[in-house]
Amino acid sequence: MSVIDQIPVRVTAVKQVAPMIKEFTLEAIDAELVPFSPGAHVVVTMGGAENEPAYRNAYSLMSNPQDKSQYRIAVRLQEDSRGGSLYMHQQIAVGDQLMISPPANLFAPDWMAKKHVLFAGGVGITPFLSYLPELQQRETEFELHYMFRSKQTGAYSAELAETLDNHCSNYDADQGSRCDIAAVLSEQPLGTHFYICGPQSLIDSVRAIADEMGIPASAVHWEEFAGAKPGQPFVVELSRSGVELAVSSDSSLLETLEGADIAIPNLCRAGVCGQCVCKVAEGEVEHRDSYLSEPEKQSGQVMMPCVSRAAGERLVLDI
């Protein structure tokens, strides 16, 4: 993603919507924002001033997709933040300027579905907030199951319970309330599609139970923006130029390449979209993505630099 692709926006409102979540309202500076489809996200670039690292994180758009006057995102402060969520929570204020990518969508509803069942965990509620206006406009049958801990997350839970009535079920783990996922799945008519956004444990649980029940994999959709996790430092060599770069333990390979002004296409930065795939010329890879097939991973010929790393001290990419 080049600088030309970026859209300059100004932060016009910041709101604490849960103990660990802040909501940011973004408005265009130079031109009108474009409509987006339900489930879309943007990559936000923050920092990057002189002697300051740049952070790029993907966040779901949670405003009405047809509202071109503003975008809204919500950011959970991660306990193991590598800088992005901490920067948004501590450094960004009303009036600040950010750069965002054009909206991209890897989590759109399947409008051929007979019914839509949404499972949200914590800040995973955000993409579904953009689903709701269109679900209601289409008068499509749906239900939302929202799981959270009120001492940390739970943003918008009271508002959703009030406006959606029996279409919304809230589960506050801090109050001992749990969602019986198996019961929810078993009650649905044929033709129902299921959508999951939240921590990996929730995604894995719903997918496993759905598989046990014989629900087609094509009817189960999920999204997670976990981002890259730390790992052992290593050196990457770019075979076409001979350039060598040091990848630190708390930086992703993609971030290191971008820091050296090497443009790599990307959409999600979380190992799910496949845009940033790179050819591996030499070295072993620690695959952490959800995009490549097992045979592709076993071949050792390709990797997703947004989340995956070298399994040793050195890696050579065909770049």
HELIX and SHEET records of a PDB file:
HELIX    1   1 VAL A    3  ASP A    5  5                                   3    
HELIX    2   2 GLY A   84  GLN A   91  1                                   8    
HELIX    3   3 GLY A  122  ILE A  125  5                                   4    
HELIX    4   4 THR A  126  GLN A  137  1                                  12    
HELIX    5   5 SER A  157  LEU A  164  1                                   8    
HELIX    6   6 ASP A  165  HIS A  167  5                                   3    
HELIX    7   7 ALA A  173  GLN A  175  5                                   3    
HELIX    8   8 ILE A  181  SER A  186  1                                   6    
HELIX    9   9 GLN A  200  GLU A  212  1                                  13    
HELIX   10  10 ALA A  217  ALA A  219  5                                   3    
HELIX   11  11 LEU A  253  GLY A  259  1                                   7    
HELIX   12  12 GLU A  294  SER A  299  1                                   6    
SHEET    1   A 6 ALA A  54  SER A  60  0                                        
SHEET    2   A 6 ALA A  40  GLY A  47 -1                                        
SHEET    3   A 6 GLN A  97  ILE A 100 -1                                        
SHEET    4   A 6 ILE A   7  ALA A  18 -1                                        
SHEET    5   A 6 ILE A  21  ALA A  28 -1                                        
SHEET    6   A 6 TYR A  71  ARG A  76 -1                                        
SHEET    1   B 3 ALA A  54  SER A  60  0                                        
SHEET    2   B 3 ALA A  40  GLY A  47 -1                                        
SHEET    3   B 3 ALA A 104  ASN A 105 -1                                        
SHEET    1   C 5 CYS A 168  ASP A 172  0                                        
SHEET    2   C 5 PHE A 142  PHE A 148  1                                        
SHEET    3   C 5 LYS A 115  GLY A 121  1                                        
SHEET    4   C 5 THR A 192  CYS A 197  1                                        
SHEET    5   C 5 VAL A 220  GLU A 223  1                                        
SHEET    1   D 5 GLU A 244  VAL A 247  0                                        
SHEET    2   D 5 PHE A 234  LEU A 238 -1                                        
SHEET    3   D 5 ARG A 314  LEU A 317  1                                        
SHEET    4   D 5 CYS A 278  GLU A 282 -1                                        
SHEET    5   D 5 VAL A 302  MET A 303 -1                                        
SHEET    1   E 2 VAL A 285  GLU A 286  0                                        
SHEET    2   E 2 ARG A 309  ALA A 310 -1                                        
END                                                                             
